[in-house]
Amino acid sequence: MKVQKIVNSARVPDLEHWGEVGLPDSPVVTVSGSRIPIVGESVDTGVFECTPGSYRRSVKEAEVMHFLQGSGSFTQDGSDTLEFGVGDTFFFEADTHGTWRIEQTMRKLYVILR
C-alpha cells in the first residue's frame, strides 16, 4: 500500500513499552511507542510517548517530529532552549545531542531519516 493512515494519532492505543530513561534528580521517564514501517523506504516512523522528567537525546540520524500532546523543552548542547507544545514541529540535524525536559506527558509523530 503506497498510502498509510494513522487514525487519530494523538490517541493511538496500546503503545509498546520501550523502557525507562532519566537523569539524576529527575523522575524516571517511561518511554513507549508504535513503529509504523513504510515498506521500501529507509526511514523509521511512528508514534512516541514519554512521561514527565528529563533525559539525554543522542540520535545519529536526522529526525522530524510533530507534537500531538504535552509540553516541555529541548536544550541542544551549546545552544538555546526550545520550548514545545501541541502543534509544534521540530527538525533535528543528524548527530544532535541535548537534554529533553518533559513537563506534561509528550506524544509525537516522528520520522527518523536513515
C-alpha positions in Angstrom: 0.0 0.0 0.0 1.5 3.3 -1.0 -0.5 5.4 1.4 -0.9 4.6 5.1 -3.2 6.3 7.5 -2.8 6.6 11.3 -6.3 7.1 12.7 -6.3 9.7 15.4 -2.5 9.5 16.1 -3.0 11.6 19.3 -4.9 8.7 20.8 -3.3 5.5 19.3 -3.9 2.8 21.9 -1.6 0.0 23.1 1.8 1.6 22.6 4.7 -0.8 23.3 6.8 -0.2 26.4 10.3 0.8 25.2 11.9 1.3 28.6 12.9 3.9 31.1 15.4 6.8 30.9 16.3 9.7 33.1 18.8 12.0 34.7 19.8 12.1 38.4 17.4 14.2 40.4 14.7 13.7 37.8 11.7 11.4 37.8 12.2 8.2 35.8 10.8 8.8 32.3 8.8 5.9 30.8 9.0 5.8 27.0 6.7 3.9 24.7 5.8 3.9 21.1 4.5 2.2 18.0 6.6 1.9 14.9 4.8 2.3 11.6 7.0 0.9 8.8 6.9 2.4 5.3 7.8 -0.5 3.0 10.7 0.2 0.7 11.8 3.4 2.4 14.9 3.9 4.7 13.1 5.7 7.4 11.9 4.9 10.9 8.4 6.3 11.6 5.8 6.1 14.3 4.3 7.5 17.4 6.4 8.1 20.5 5.3 9.0 24.0 7.1 9.7 27.3 6.2 10.7 30.8 7.4 13.9 32.6 11.1 14.1 33.6 14.4 14.8 31.9 16.7 12.7 29.8 19.5 13.0 27.2 19.0 12.6 23.5 21.7 11.3 21.2 20.4 10.1 17.8 22.8 9.7 14.9 20.2 10.3 12.2 18.2 13.4 11.3 14.6 13.5 12.7 11.4 15.4 12.1 8.8 15.3 14.9 5.4 16.8 15.3 4.0 17.2 18.9 0.5 15.8 19.4 0.2 16.3 23.2 2.3 17.6 26.1 4.7 20.3 26.8 8.4 20.8 27.7 11.6 21.8 26.1 14.8 20.7 24.4 18.2 22.2 25.0 20.7 21.3 22.4 24.3 21.1 23.7 25.8 24.6 23.5 22.5 26.2 22.3 19.4 27.9 23.5 16.4 26.1 24.9 13.5 25.5 22.6 10.0 25.1 24.2 7.4 22.9 22.6 3.7 22.4 22.9 0.8 20.8 21.0 1.1 21.5 17.2 4.8 22.4 17.2 7.2 20.7 14.9 11.0 20.2 15.4 13.6 19.3 12.7 16.8 17.8 14.1 20.0 17.5 12.1 21.9 14.3 12.3 24.1 13.9 15.4 22.1 16.4 17.5 22.7 16.0 21.2 21.0 17.6 24.1 18.5 17.3 27.0 14.8 16.9 27.0 12.7 18.3 29.9 9.2 17.0 29.7 6.6 18.9 31.8 3.4 17.1 30.6 3.3 13.6 29.0 4.5 14.1 25.5 3.3 12.3 22.4 4.8 12.9 18.9 4.8 11.6 15.4 8.3 11.1 14.3 10.3 10.3 11.1 13.9 9.3 11.5 15.8 9.6 8.2 18.4 6.9 7.7 
